[in-house]
Every structure is written in C-alpha cells, then in structure tokens.
Amino acid sequence: MRGLFVSLVLMVNFVFSQTLMALADPFATEGQHGSVTPYLWGLSVDGDTRVGPITTSVDIPFSDIFDKLNFALMVEGEYWNGRWGLMGNLLYSNLENSSGGLLSTTTDFRMTILGAAVAYRFGPFENANNRTVFDAYAGLRHTKLDVRLTTGLGATASRDVSFTDPVIGGRLITELGPKSRFVIGGDIGGFGVGSDFSWQAIGLYARDISLGQTPAMLLLGYRALGQDYTTGGTIPLTIDATYHGPVIALSFAF
C-alpha cells in the first residue's frame, strides 16, 4: 500500500510562520495585533530515506488524497507590536508509505516541527492602486524525527533524532483590492548546524470574509517544505524529502 496519514496539529507556541496577517489591517506598522490561523495542507511527498542498511524512496502523489487521507492539519499564529513581530507554527505528522512486491519497504515516519522567529516590517510602500509590505525574519526551527523502515523480507531498522536549524527568510504582502491581497514568502536554513539544508516556500491568495458575526480571512495557495538531513552513529539516518501541496486556511484576528 502506498499511502500517507497525517494527524491532528495544535498550535501552542510561537514558531516560524508565513501565512498569518492581522485582519484589521494586514499592512499596519503601529499598535499591537495578532492572529491565529488553522489550515489544511493537502500533501504530496517526494524523497529518499535511509535508516541503517535499508534505503527506500517515498513518492506519494496528491492524487491519492481522497483515498489515503494525505492531509496535514495545522495551526499558526503571530503577534505584532509596531514594526516588530513574533511568528509561530507547530506541526505533528504521522506518515506511512509502502511499496508492493517481494522487495517492498514500509516507511513509518513521524515528524514534529517547532520553531520561533522574530520579524521586522518594512513599508508600507504605496502607490495609487495598492500597498505592499515586506516582513524579514530570522529564528530557529526544531525538528524531531522518528523513522522506521521494514522490508518485505522482515528486516527492520529504526532511528529517532532531533535537530535545530537557524532560518532566515522574508514575506511579501501586496494589496489586490479593498478586501484581497497576495502573499509570497520563503526561507532557507540548516547551513550544516542542524540539517545540511532546509527550505520553505509559500504563495497565498487572501480574502476577507465573515463567518456570521465573526470576521475572518480565507487563504488559498500552495506550500512546500524541504529538508536534507544526515547523521551517523550506530544506525545512520538520511532524510532528503520535500512535502508540498495546496493549502486552505482561515485566519482570525485578536
């Protein structure tokens, strides 16, 4: 069986984020404001995994989404005081992938990502048609991995590791109309401190809406996260994977 199950995610700490904006004014540079954003991430997974002597490829297309429940449920949050901000995200996922045949390999892959970043806002840059702000940020992203590989012949290898990457990145928010905007952002990290290299990119269309009497923001777009990590020891571990897919989210201001 080829498949992926990603379990529930709860946001409880400030961690790296790229999708959140205050609903009252996403371009504000004064006062205090923040937001919390739960979202659904429809995942495709591409990459290679090696635990000890066992190596396997993970290739789960988004076309399996309805059959295999390839979703990540996440919550993100951020807080701003003037031009300075804190951004955050917590992700827990449990992925399982299998290939058929005598030489089949089953991958049980559990991942927790937790981090924190400080941001500074530049702008707004205004013209007759729109406003634009740019948020630069730097911080840490902590990853905990628990990987188990099992072959069709019964051989099993498992390893759990934790590492922390420094990350630097930016986010551009530009106005498309009175109630809509476009968001594009990304970061790079690792640099051999934690992982060999990591990166993240996201593009979103955001639209202000109302849920009854509650104002909210609907976000639609695409997100990708890549990690390349290798560690030695008695049971060496190598992870080189990209997680990517469409995103739908609702953001609530406070």
ZANUTI-218343 format. One record per residue (C-alpha): y, x, z; chain; residue number from 1. Coordinates in nm, 3 decimals, always signed. Layout:
REM ZANUTI-218343
<atom><north>Y</north><east>X</east><up>Z</up><finu>A</finu><miba>NUM</miba></atom>
...
This chain:
REM ZANUTI-218343
<atom><north>+0.000</north><east>+0.000</east><up>+0.000</up><finu>A</finu><miba>1</miba></atom>
<atom><north>+0.349</north><east>+0.117</east><up>-0.084</up><finu>A</finu><miba>2</miba></atom>
<atom><north>+0.599</north><east>-0.034</east><up>+0.150</up><finu>A</finu><miba>3</miba></atom>
<atom><north>+0.881</north><east>+0.004</east><up>+0.395</up><finu>A</finu><miba>4</miba></atom>
<atom><north>+0.965</north><east>-0.182</east><up>+0.715</up><finu>A</finu><miba>5</miba></atom>
<atom><north>+1.298</north><east>-0.116</east><up>+0.880</up><finu>A</finu><miba>6</miba></atom>
<atom><north>+1.355</north><east>-0.266</east><up>+1.222</up><finu>A</finu><miba>7</miba></atom>
<atom><north>+1.649</north><east>-0.403</east><up>+1.421</up><finu>A</finu><miba>8</miba></atom>
<atom><north>+1.957</north><east>-0.190</east><up>+1.486</up><finu>A</finu><miba>9</miba></atom>
<atom><north>+2.209</north><east>-0.233</east><up>+1.770</up><finu>A</finu><miba>10</miba></atom>
<atom><north>+2.544</north><east>-0.055</east><up>+1.785</up><finu>A</finu><miba>11</miba></atom>
<atom><north>+2.623</north><east>+0.059</east><up>+2.141</up><finu>A</finu><miba>12</miba></atom>
<atom><north>+2.816</north><east>+0.386</east><up>+2.095</up><finu>A</finu><miba>13</miba></atom>
<atom><north>+3.091</north><east>+0.516</east><up>+1.872</up><finu>A</finu><miba>14</miba></atom>
<atom><north>+2.928</north><east>+0.706</east><up>+1.590</up><finu>A</finu><miba>15</miba></atom>
<atom><north>+3.009</north><east>+0.809</east><up>+1.233</up><finu>A</finu><miba>16</miba></atom>
<atom><north>+3.118</north><east>+0.513</east><up>+1.016</up><finu>A</finu><miba>17</miba></atom>
<atom><north>+3.272</north><east>+0.446</east><up>+0.677</up><finu>A</finu><miba>18</miba></atom>
<atom><north>+3.271</north><east>+0.073</east><up>+0.637</up><finu>A</finu><miba>19</miba></atom>
<atom><north>+3.494</north><east>-0.070</east><up>+0.906</up><finu>A</finu><miba>20</miba></atom>
<atom><north>+3.858</north><east>-0.179</east><up>+0.893</up><finu>A</finu><miba>21</miba></atom>
<atom><north>+4.075</north><east>-0.390</east><up>+1.124</up><finu>A</finu><miba>22</miba></atom>
<atom><north>+4.106</north><east>-0.739</east><up>+0.983</up><finu>A</finu><miba>23</miba></atom>
<atom><north>+4.468</north><east>-0.795</east><up>+1.089</up><finu>A</finu><miba>24</miba></atom>
<atom><north>+4.594</north><east>-0.509</east><up>+0.870</up><finu>A</finu><miba>25</miba></atom>
<atom><north>+4.350</north><east>-0.255</east><up>+0.721</up><finu>A</finu><miba>26</miba></atom>
<atom><north>+4.646</north><east>-0.029</east><up>+0.641</up><finu>A</finu><miba>27</miba></atom>
<atom><north>+4.801</north><east>-0.022</east><up>+0.992</up><finu>A</finu><miba>28</miba></atom>
<atom><north>+4.928</north><east>+0.306</east><up>+1.138</up><finu>A</finu><miba>29</miba></atom>
<atom><north>+5.072</north><east>+0.164</east><up>+1.462</up><finu>A</finu><miba>30</miba></atom>
<atom><north>+4.928</north><east>-0.013</east><up>+1.764</up><finu>A</finu><miba>31</miba></atom>
<atom><north>+4.570</north><east>-0.047</east><up>+1.887</up><finu>A</finu><miba>32</miba></atom>
<atom><north>+4.299</north><east>-0.231</east><up>+1.696</up><finu>A</finu><miba>33</miba></atom>
<atom><north>+3.930</north><east>-0.209</east><up>+1.614</up><finu>A</finu><miba>34</miba></atom>
<atom><north>+3.635</north><east>-0.385</east><up>+1.459</up><finu>A</finu><miba>35</miba></atom>
<atom><north>+3.259</north><east>-0.437</east><up>+1.480</up><finu>A</finu><miba>36</miba></atom>
<atom><north>+3.052</north><east>-0.477</east><up>+1.161</up><finu>A</finu><miba>37</miba></atom>
<atom><north>+2.685</north><east>-0.579</east><up>+1.141</up><finu>A</finu><miba>38</miba></atom>
<atom><north>+2.538</north><east>-0.529</east><up>+0.794</up><finu>A</finu><miba>39</miba></atom>
<atom><north>+2.222</north><east>-0.547</east><up>+0.592</up><finu>A</finu><miba>40</miba></atom>
<atom><north>+2.113</north><east>-0.249</east><up>+0.383</up><finu>A</finu><miba>41</miba></atom>
<atom><north>+1.856</north><east>-0.308</east><up>+0.104</up><finu>A</finu><miba>42</miba></atom>
<atom><north>+1.679</north><east>+0.027</east><up>+0.082</up><finu>A</finu><miba>43</miba></atom>
<atom><north>+1.520</north><east>+0.241</east><up>-0.182</up><finu>A</finu><miba>44</miba></atom>
<atom><north>+1.371</north><east>+0.570</east><up>-0.059</up><finu>A</finu><miba>45</miba></atom>
<atom><north>+1.309</north><east>+0.882</east><up>-0.266</up><finu>A</finu><miba>46</miba></atom>
<atom><north>+1.195</north><east>+1.221</east><up>-0.142</up><finu>A</finu><miba>47</miba></atom>
<atom><north>+0.926</north><east>+1.455</east><up>-0.014</up><finu>A</finu><miba>48</miba></atom>
<atom><north>+0.777</north><east>+1.503</east><up>+0.332</up><finu>A</finu><miba>49</miba></atom>
<atom><north>+0.559</north><east>+1.784</east><up>+0.467</up><finu>A</finu><miba>50</miba></atom>
<atom><north>+0.401</north><east>+1.794</east><up>+0.813</up><finu>A</finu><miba>51</miba></atom>
<atom><north>+0.183</north><east>+2.099</east><up>+0.875</up><finu>A</finu><miba>52</miba></atom>
<atom><north>-0.053</north><east>+2.139</east><up>+0.576</up><finu>A</finu><miba>53</miba></atom>
<atom><north>-0.001</north><east>+1.782</east><up>+0.445</up><finu>A</finu><miba>54</miba></atom>
<atom><north>+0.264</north><east>+1.710</east><up>+0.180</up><finu>A</finu><miba>55</miba></atom>
<atom><north>+0.345</north><east>+1.373</east><up>+0.024</up><finu>A</finu><miba>56</miba></atom>
<atom><north>+0.611</north><east>+1.209</east><up>-0.193</up><finu>A</finu><miba>57</miba></atom>
<atom><north>+0.789</north><east>+0.893</east><up>-0.080</up><finu>A</finu><miba>58</miba></atom>
<atom><north>+0.904</north><east>+0.668</east><up>-0.365</up><finu>A</finu><miba>59</miba></atom>
<atom><north>+0.987</north><east>+0.312</east><up>-0.263</up><finu>A</finu><miba>60</miba></atom>
<atom><north>+1.199</north><east>+0.121</east><up>-0.518</up><finu>A</finu><miba>61</miba></atom>
<atom><north>+1.441</north><east>-0.157</east><up>-0.430</up><finu>A</finu><miba>62</miba></atom>
<atom><north>+1.226</north><east>-0.387</east><up>-0.649</up><finu>A</finu><miba>63</miba></atom>
<atom><north>+0.980</north><east>-0.404</east><up>-0.356</up><finu>A</finu><miba>64</miba></atom>
<atom><north>+1.247</north><east>-0.554</east><up>-0.131</up><finu>A</finu><miba>65</miba></atom>
<atom><north>+1.118</north><east>-0.911</east><up>-0.106</up><finu>A</finu><miba>66</miba></atom>
<atom><north>+0.751</north><east>-0.810</east><up>-0.086</up><finu>A</finu><miba>67</miba></atom>
<atom><north>+0.787</north><east>-0.521</east><up>+0.159</up><finu>A</finu><miba>68</miba></atom>
<atom><north>+1.097</north><east>-0.616</east><up>+0.363</up><finu>A</finu><miba>69</miba></atom>
<atom><north>+1.286</north><east>-0.300</east><up>+0.266</up><finu>A</finu><miba>70</miba></atom>
<atom><north>+1.591</north><east>-0.373</east><up>+0.478</up><finu>A</finu><miba>71</miba></atom>
<atom><north>+1.794</north><east>-0.184</east><up>+0.735</up><finu>A</finu><miba>72</miba></atom>
<atom><north>+1.988</north><east>-0.397</east><up>+0.984</up><finu>A</finu><miba>73</miba></atom>
<atom><north>+2.280</north><east>-0.204</east><up>+1.129</up><finu>A</finu><miba>74</miba></atom>
<atom><north>+2.596</north><east>-0.244</east><up>+1.334</up><finu>A</finu><miba>75</miba></atom>
<atom><north>+2.901</north><east>-0.020</east><up>+1.308</up><finu>A</finu><miba>76</miba></atom>
<atom><north>+3.232</north><east>-0.007</east><up>+1.493</up><finu>A</finu><miba>77</miba></atom>
<atom><north>+3.567</north><east>+0.168</east><up>+1.507</up><finu>A</finu><miba>78</miba></atom>
<atom><north>+3.880</north><east>+0.182</east><up>+1.721</up><finu>A</finu><miba>79</miba></atom>
<atom><north>+4.231</north><east>+0.291</east><up>+1.620</up><finu>A</finu><miba>80</miba></atom>
<atom><north>+4.537</north><east>+0.387</east><up>+1.826</up><finu>A</finu><miba>81</miba></atom>
<atom><north>+4.818</north><east>+0.452</east><up>+1.581</up><finu>A</finu><miba>82</miba></atom>
<atom><north>+4.703</north><east>+0.705</east><up>+1.324</up><finu>A</finu><miba>83</miba></atom>
<atom><north>+4.409</north><east>+0.832</east><up>+1.534</up><finu>A</finu><miba>84</miba></atom>
<atom><north>+4.071</north><east>+0.662</east><up>+1.533</up><finu>A</finu><miba>85</miba></atom>
<atom><north>+3.711</north><east>+0.677</east><up>+1.656</up><finu>A</finu><miba>86</miba></atom>
<atom><north>+3.429</north><east>+0.571</east><up>+1.422</up><finu>A</finu><miba>87</miba></atom>
<atom><north>+3.070</north><east>+0.485</east><up>+1.501</up><finu>A</finu><miba>88</miba></atom>
<atom><north>+2.720</north><east>+0.384</east><up>+1.386</up><finu>A</finu><miba>89</miba></atom>
<atom><north>+2.366</north><east>+0.367</east><up>+1.530</up><finu>A</finu><miba>90</miba></atom>
<atom><north>+2.058</north><east>+0.334</east><up>+1.307</up><finu>A</finu><miba>91</miba></atom>
<atom><north>+1.693</north><east>+0.295</east><up>+1.403</up><finu>A</finu><miba>92</miba></atom>
<atom><north>+1.432</north><east>+0.257</east><up>+1.132</up><finu>A</finu><miba>93</miba></atom>
<atom><north>+1.054</north><east>+0.248</east><up>+1.110</up><finu>A</finu><miba>94</miba></atom>
<atom><north>+0.930</north><east>+0.328</east><up>+0.759</up><finu>A</finu><miba>95</miba></atom>
<atom><north>+0.572</north><east>+0.312</east><up>+0.637</up><finu>A</finu><miba>96</miba></atom>
<atom><north>+0.465</north><east>+0.421</east><up>+0.288</up><finu>A</finu><miba>97</miba></atom>
<atom><north>+0.113</north><east>+0.450</east><up>+0.140</up><finu>A</finu><miba>98</miba></atom>
<atom><north>-0.033</north><east>+0.562</east><up>-0.191</up><finu>A</finu><miba>99</miba></atom>
<atom><north>-0.378</north><east>+0.445</east><up>-0.309</up><finu>A</finu><miba>100</miba></atom>
<atom><north>-0.688</north><east>+0.635</east><up>-0.413</up><finu>A</finu><miba>101</miba></atom>
<atom><north>-0.917</north><east>+0.895</east><up>-0.259</up><finu>A</finu><miba>102</miba></atom>
<atom><north>-0.626</north><east>+1.137</east><up>-0.208</up><finu>A</finu><miba>103</miba></atom>
<atom><north>-0.399</north><east>+0.867</east><up>-0.064</up><finu>A</finu><miba>104</miba></atom>
<atom><north>-0.147</north><east>+0.955</east><up>+0.206</up><finu>A</finu><miba>105</miba></atom>
<atom><north>+0.011</north><east>+0.716</east><up>+0.455</up><finu>A</finu><miba>106</miba></atom>
<atom><north>+0.352</north><east>+0.812</east><up>+0.592</up><finu>A</finu><miba>107</miba></atom>
<atom><north>+0.473</north><east>+0.667</east><up>+0.924</up><finu>A</finu><miba>108</miba></atom>
<atom><north>+0.837</north><east>+0.770</east><up>+0.955</up><finu>A</finu><miba>109</miba></atom>
<atom><north>+1.059</north><east>+0.673</east><up>+1.248</up><finu>A</finu><miba>110</miba></atom>
<atom><north>+1.425</north><east>+0.774</east><up>+1.242</up><finu>A</finu><miba>111</miba></atom>
<atom><north>+1.718</north><east>+0.731</east><up>+1.480</up><finu>A</finu><miba>112</miba></atom>
<atom><north>+2.066</north><east>+0.839</east><up>+1.373</up><finu>A</finu><miba>113</miba></atom>
<atom><north>+2.351</north><east>+0.855</east><up>+1.624</up><finu>A</finu><miba>114</miba></atom>
<atom><north>+2.684</north><east>+1.031</east><up>+1.591</up><finu>A</finu><miba>115</miba></atom>
<atom><north>+3.056</north><east>+1.037</east><up>+1.666</up><finu>A</finu><miba>116</miba></atom>
<atom><north>+3.368</north><east>+1.116</east><up>+1.463</up><finu>A</finu><miba>117</miba></atom>
<atom><north>+3.742</north><east>+1.142</east><up>+1.515</up><finu>A</finu><miba>118</miba></atom>
<atom><north>+3.966</north><east>+1.024</east><up>+1.230</up><finu>A</finu><miba>119</miba></atom>
<atom><north>+4.328</north><east>+1.064</east><up>+1.124</up><finu>A</finu><miba>120</miba></atom>
<atom><north>+4.501</north><east>+0.824</east><up>+0.883</up><finu>A</finu><miba>121</miba></atom>
<atom><north>+4.734</north><east>+0.936</east><up>+0.604</up><finu>A</finu><miba>122</miba></atom>
<atom><north>+4.968</north><east>+0.688</east><up>+0.436</up><finu>A</finu><miba>123</miba></atom>
<atom><north>+5.013</north><east>+0.409</east><up>+0.357</up><finu>A</finu><miba>124</miba></atom>
<atom><north>+5.106</north><east>+0.514</east><up>+0.005</up><finu>A</finu><miba>125</miba></atom>
<atom><north>+5.276</north><east>+0.215</east><up>-0.156</up><finu>A</finu><miba>126</miba></atom>
<atom><north>+5.387</north><east>+0.103</east><up>-0.500</up><finu>A</finu><miba>127</miba></atom>
<atom><north>+5.483</north><east>-0.233</east><up>-0.648</up><finu>A</finu><miba>128</miba></atom>
<atom><north>+5.121</north><east>-0.353</east><up>-0.671</up><finu>A</finu><miba>129</miba></atom>
<atom><north>+4.927</north><east>-0.216</east><up>-0.376</up><finu>A</finu><miba>130</miba></atom>
<atom><north>+4.894</north><east>+0.000</east><up>-0.067</up><finu>A</finu><miba>131</miba></atom>
<atom><north>+4.649</north><east>+0.285</east><up>-0.009</up><finu>A</finu><miba>132</miba></atom>
<atom><north>+4.548</north><east>+0.483</east><up>+0.300</up><finu>A</finu><miba>133</miba></atom>
<atom><north>+4.321</north><east>+0.786</east><up>+0.339</up><finu>A</finu><miba>134</miba></atom>
<atom><north>+4.122</north><east>+0.848</east><up>+0.658</up><finu>A</finu><miba>135</miba></atom>
<atom><north>+4.000</north><east>+1.204</east><up>+0.715</up><finu>A</finu><miba>136</miba></atom>
<atom><north>+3.735</north><east>+1.253</east><up>+0.983</up><finu>A</finu><miba>137</miba></atom>
<atom><north>+3.519</north><east>+1.517</east><up>+1.149</up><finu>A</finu><miba>138</miba></atom>
<atom><north>+3.240</north><east>+1.481</east><up>+1.401</up><finu>A</finu><miba>139</miba></atom>
<atom><north>+2.869</north><east>+1.506</east><up>+1.479</up><finu>A</finu><miba>140</miba></atom>
<atom><north>+2.563</north><east>+1.316</east><up>+1.353</up><finu>A</finu><miba>141</miba></atom>
<atom><north>+2.246</north><east>+1.336</east><up>+1.563</up><finu>A</finu><miba>142</miba></atom>
<atom><north>+1.910</north><east>+1.258</east><up>+1.402</up><finu>A</finu><miba>143</miba></atom>
<atom><north>+1.574</north><east>+1.208</east><up>+1.574</up><finu>A</finu><miba>144</miba></atom>
<atom><north>+1.264</north><east>+1.206</east><up>+1.352</up><finu>A</finu><miba>145</miba></atom>
<atom><north>+0.903</north><east>+1.116</east><up>+1.436</up><finu>A</finu><miba>146</miba></atom>
<atom><north>+0.678</north><east>+1.169</east><up>+1.133</up><finu>A</finu><miba>147</miba></atom>
<atom><north>+0.302</north><east>+1.113</east><up>+1.099</up><finu>A</finu><miba>148</miba></atom>
<atom><north>+0.105</north><east>+1.176</east><up>+0.779</up><finu>A</finu><miba>149</miba></atom>
<atom><north>-0.255</north><east>+1.052</east><up>+0.735</up><finu>A</finu><miba>150</miba></atom>
<atom><north>-0.469</north><east>+1.126</east><up>+0.427</up><finu>A</finu><miba>151</miba></atom>
<atom><north>-0.743</north><east>+0.909</east><up>+0.280</up><finu>A</finu><miba>152</miba></atom>
<atom><north>-0.992</north><east>+1.172</east><up>+0.399</up><finu>A</finu><miba>153</miba></atom>
<atom><north>-0.889</north><east>+1.118</east><up>+0.760</up><finu>A</finu><miba>154</miba></atom>
<atom><north>-0.672</north><east>+1.427</east><up>+0.817</up><finu>A</finu><miba>155</miba></atom>
<atom><north>-0.364</north><east>+1.361</east><up>+1.032</up><finu>A</finu><miba>156</miba></atom>
<atom><north>-0.054</north><east>+1.566</east><up>+1.114</up><finu>A</finu><miba>157</miba></atom>
<atom><north>+0.246</north><east>+1.455</east><up>+1.319</up><finu>A</finu><miba>158</miba></atom>
<atom><north>+0.571</north><east>+1.606</east><up>+1.443</up><finu>A</finu><miba>159</miba></atom>
<atom><north>+0.886</north><east>+1.485</east><up>+1.618</up><finu>A</finu><miba>160</miba></atom>
<atom><north>+1.217</north><east>+1.674</east><up>+1.607</up><finu>A</finu><miba>161</miba></atom>
<atom><north>+1.584</north><east>+1.624</east><up>+1.684</up><finu>A</finu><miba>162</miba></atom>
<atom><north>+1.885</north><east>+1.794</east><up>+1.527</up><finu>A</finu><miba>163</miba></atom>
<atom><north>+2.262</north><east>+1.753</east><up>+1.524</up><finu>A</finu><miba>164</miba></atom>
<atom><north>+2.480</north><east>+1.806</east><up>+1.217</up><finu>A</finu><miba>165</miba></atom>
<atom><north>+2.853</north><east>+1.873</east><up>+1.211</up><finu>A</finu><miba>166</miba></atom>
<atom><north>+3.006</north><east>+1.644</east><up>+0.945</up><finu>A</finu><miba>167</miba></atom>
<atom><north>+3.338</north><east>+1.629</east><up>+0.762</up><finu>A</finu><miba>168</miba></atom>
<atom><north>+3.447</north><east>+1.354</east><up>+0.527</up><finu>A</finu><miba>169</miba></atom>
<atom><north>+3.702</north><east>+1.101</east><up>+0.416</up><finu>A</finu><miba>170</miba></atom>
<atom><north>+3.756</north><east>+0.735</east><up>+0.328</up><finu>A</finu><miba>171</miba></atom>
<atom><north>+4.000</north><east>+0.580</east><up>+0.081</up><finu>A</finu><miba>172</miba></atom>
<atom><north>+4.109</north><east>+0.216</east><up>+0.121</up><finu>A</finu><miba>173</miba></atom>
<atom><north>+4.315</north><east>+0.067</east><up>-0.160</up><finu>A</finu><miba>174</miba></atom>
<atom><north>+4.455</north><east>-0.284</east><up>-0.190</up><finu>A</finu><miba>175</miba></atom>
<atom><north>+4.336</north><east>-0.506</east><up>-0.477</up><finu>A</finu><miba>176</miba></atom>
<atom><north>+4.523</north><east>-0.821</east><up>-0.376</up><finu>A</finu><miba>177</miba></atom>
<atom><north>+4.655</north><east>-1.008</east><up>-0.070</up><finu>A</finu><miba>178</miba></atom>
<atom><north>+4.302</north><east>-1.059</east><up>+0.069</up><finu>A</finu><miba>179</miba></atom>
<atom><north>+4.086</north><east>-0.797</east><up>-0.102</up><finu>A</finu><miba>180</miba></atom>
<atom><north>+4.051</north><east>-0.421</east><up>-0.117</up><finu>A</finu><miba>181</miba></atom>
<atom><north>+3.821</north><east>-0.142</east><up>-0.232</up><finu>A</finu><miba>182</miba></atom>
<atom><north>+3.673</north><east>+0.121</east><up>-0.002</up><finu>A</finu><miba>183</miba></atom>
<atom><north>+3.514</north><east>+0.450</east><up>-0.108</up><finu>A</finu><miba>184</miba></atom>
<atom><north>+3.406</north><east>+0.727</east><up>+0.127</up><finu>A</finu><miba>185</miba></atom>
<atom><north>+3.165</north><east>+1.011</east><up>+0.188</up><finu>A</finu><miba>186</miba></atom>
<atom><north>+3.080</north><east>+1.312</east><up>+0.400</up><finu>A</finu><miba>187</miba></atom>
<atom><north>+2.884</north><east>+1.634</east><up>+0.396</up><finu>A</finu><miba>188</miba></atom>
<atom><north>+2.723</north><east>+1.807</east><up>+0.692</up><finu>A</finu><miba>189</miba></atom>
<atom><north>+2.449</north><east>+2.024</east><up>+0.833</up><finu>A</finu><miba>190</miba></atom>
<atom><north>+2.551</north><east>+2.362</east><up>+0.694</up><finu>A</finu><miba>191</miba></atom>
<atom><north>+2.237</north><east>+2.514</east><up>+0.848</up><finu>A</finu><miba>192</miba></atom>
<atom><north>+2.348</north><east>+2.422</east><up>+1.201</up><finu>A</finu><miba>193</miba></atom>
<atom><north>+2.117</north><east>+2.121</east><up>+1.227</up><finu>A</finu><miba>194</miba></atom>
<atom><north>+1.979</north><east>+2.024</east><up>+0.887</up><finu>A</finu><miba>195</miba></atom>
<atom><north>+2.005</north><east>+2.256</east><up>+0.589</up><finu>A</finu><miba>196</miba></atom>
<atom><north>+2.234</north><east>+1.999</east><up>+0.427</up><finu>A</finu><miba>197</miba></atom>
<atom><north>+2.318</north><east>+1.630</east><up>+0.462</up><finu>A</finu><miba>198</miba></atom>
<atom><north>+2.547</north><east>+1.394</east><up>+0.276</up><finu>A</finu><miba>199</miba></atom>
<atom><north>+2.654</north><east>+1.032</east><up>+0.269</up><finu>A</finu><miba>200</miba></atom>
<atom><north>+2.846</north><east>+0.816</east><up>+0.018</up><finu>A</finu><miba>201</miba></atom>
<atom><north>+2.953</north><east>+0.452</east><up>+0.013</up><finu>A</finu><miba>202</miba></atom>
<atom><north>+3.155</north><east>+0.220</east><up>-0.210</up><finu>A</finu><miba>203</miba></atom>
<atom><north>+3.251</north><east>-0.132</east><up>-0.100</up><finu>A</finu><miba>204</miba></atom>
<atom><north>+3.447</north><east>-0.436</east><up>-0.212</up><finu>A</finu><miba>205</miba></atom>
<atom><north>+3.607</north><east>-0.611</east><up>+0.089</up><finu>A</finu><miba>206</miba></atom>
<atom><north>+3.736</north><east>-0.968</east><up>+0.103</up><finu>A</finu><miba>207</miba></atom>
<atom><north>+3.899</north><east>-1.152</east><up>+0.395</up><finu>A</finu><miba>208</miba></atom>
<atom><north>+3.723</north><east>-1.482</east><up>+0.474</up><finu>A</finu><miba>209</miba></atom>
<atom><north>+3.700</north><east>-1.740</east><up>+0.752</up><finu>A</finu><miba>210</miba></atom>
<atom><north>+3.384</north><east>-1.849</east><up>+0.933</up><finu>A</finu><miba>211</miba></atom>
<atom><north>+3.505</north><east>-2.180</east><up>+1.071</up><finu>A</finu><miba>212</miba></atom>
<atom><north>+3.790</north><east>-2.078</east><up>+1.301</up><finu>A</finu><miba>213</miba></atom>
<atom><north>+3.682</north><east>-1.713</east><up>+1.309</up><finu>A</finu><miba>214</miba></atom>
<atom><north>+3.846</north><east>-1.468</east><up>+1.067</up><finu>A</finu><miba>215</miba></atom>
<atom><north>+3.611</north><east>-1.210</east><up>+0.919</up><finu>A</finu><miba>216</miba></atom>
<atom><north>+3.578</north><east>-0.968</east><up>+0.632</up><finu>A</finu><miba>217</miba></atom>
<atom><north>+3.292</north><east>-0.980</east><up>+0.379</up><finu>A</finu><miba>218</miba></atom>
<atom><north>+3.189</north><east>-0.643</east><up>+0.237</up><finu>A</finu><miba>219</miba></atom>
<atom><north>+2.963</north><east>-0.585</east><up>-0.064</up><finu>A</finu><miba>220</miba></atom>
<atom><north>+2.870</north><east>-0.249</east><up>-0.209</up><finu>A</finu><miba>221</miba></atom>
<atom><north>+2.628</north><east>+0.042</east><up>-0.221</up><finu>A</finu><miba>222</miba></atom>
<atom><north>+2.539</north><east>+0.314</east><up>+0.029</up><finu>A</finu><miba>223</miba></atom>
<atom><north>+2.339</north><east>+0.637</east><up>+0.007</up><finu>A</finu><miba>224</miba></atom>
<atom><north>+2.234</north><east>+0.888</east><up>+0.272</up><finu>A</finu><miba>225</miba></atom>
<atom><north>+2.056</north><east>+1.217</east><up>+0.205</up><finu>A</finu><miba>226</miba></atom>
<atom><north>+1.902</north><east>+1.473</east><up>+0.440</up><finu>A</finu><miba>227</miba></atom>
<atom><north>+1.733</north><east>+1.808</east><up>+0.377</up><finu>A</finu><miba>228</miba></atom>
<atom><north>+1.576</north><east>+1.948</east><up>+0.694</up><finu>A</finu><miba>229</miba></atom>
<atom><north>+1.313</north><east>+2.216</east><up>+0.758</up><finu>A</finu><miba>230</miba></atom>
<atom><north>+1.179</north><east>+2.353</east><up>+1.086</up><finu>A</finu><miba>231</miba></atom>
<atom><north>+0.896</north><east>+2.590</east><up>+1.171</up><finu>A</finu><miba>232</miba></atom>
<atom><north>+0.672</north><east>+2.612</east><up>+1.476</up><finu>A</finu><miba>233</miba></atom>
<atom><north>+0.303</north><east>+2.537</east><up>+1.515</up><finu>A</finu><miba>234</miba></atom>
<atom><north>+0.337</north><east>+2.229</east><up>+1.295</up><finu>A</finu><miba>235</miba></atom>
<atom><north>+0.613</north><east>+2.292</east><up>+1.035</up><finu>A</finu><miba>236</miba></atom>
<atom><north>+0.814</north><east>+1.993</east><up>+0.918</up><finu>A</finu><miba>237</miba></atom>
<atom><north>+1.010</north><east>+1.945</east><up>+0.594</up><finu>A</finu><miba>238</miba></atom>
<atom><north>+1.209</north><east>+1.631</east><up>+0.508</up><finu>A</finu><miba>239</miba></atom>
<atom><north>+1.403</north><east>+1.605</east><up>+0.182</up><finu>A</finu><miba>240</miba></atom>
<atom><north>+1.486</north><east>+1.237</east><up>+0.133</up><finu>A</finu><miba>241</miba></atom>
<atom><north>+1.755</north><east>+1.004</east><up>+0.001</up><finu>A</finu><miba>242</miba></atom>
<atom><north>+1.799</north><east>+0.650</east><up>+0.136</up><finu>A</finu><miba>243</miba></atom>
<atom><north>+2.008</north><east>+0.426</east><up>-0.090</up><finu>A</finu><miba>244</miba></atom>
<atom><north>+2.066</north><east>+0.064</east><up>-0.178</up><finu>A</finu><miba>245</miba></atom>
<atom><north>+2.306</north><east>-0.234</east><up>-0.179</up><finu>A</finu><miba>246</miba></atom>
<atom><north>+2.498</north><east>-0.334</east><up>+0.133</up><finu>A</finu><miba>247</miba></atom>
<atom><north>+2.625</north><east>-0.671</east><up>+0.255</up><finu>A</finu><miba>248</miba></atom>
<atom><north>+2.828</north><east>-0.684</east><up>+0.576</up><finu>A</finu><miba>249</miba></atom>
<atom><north>+3.059</north><east>-0.895</east><up>+0.793</up><finu>A</finu><miba>250</miba></atom>
<atom><north>+3.339</north><east>-0.729</east><up>+0.991</up><finu>A</finu><miba>251</miba></atom>
<atom><north>+3.507</north><east>-0.882</east><up>+1.298</up><finu>A</finu><miba>252</miba></atom>
<atom><north>+3.832</north><east>-0.751</east><up>+1.445</up><finu>A</finu><miba>253</miba></atom>
<atom><north>+3.925</north><east>-0.706</east><up>+1.810</up><finu>A</finu><miba>254</miba></atom>
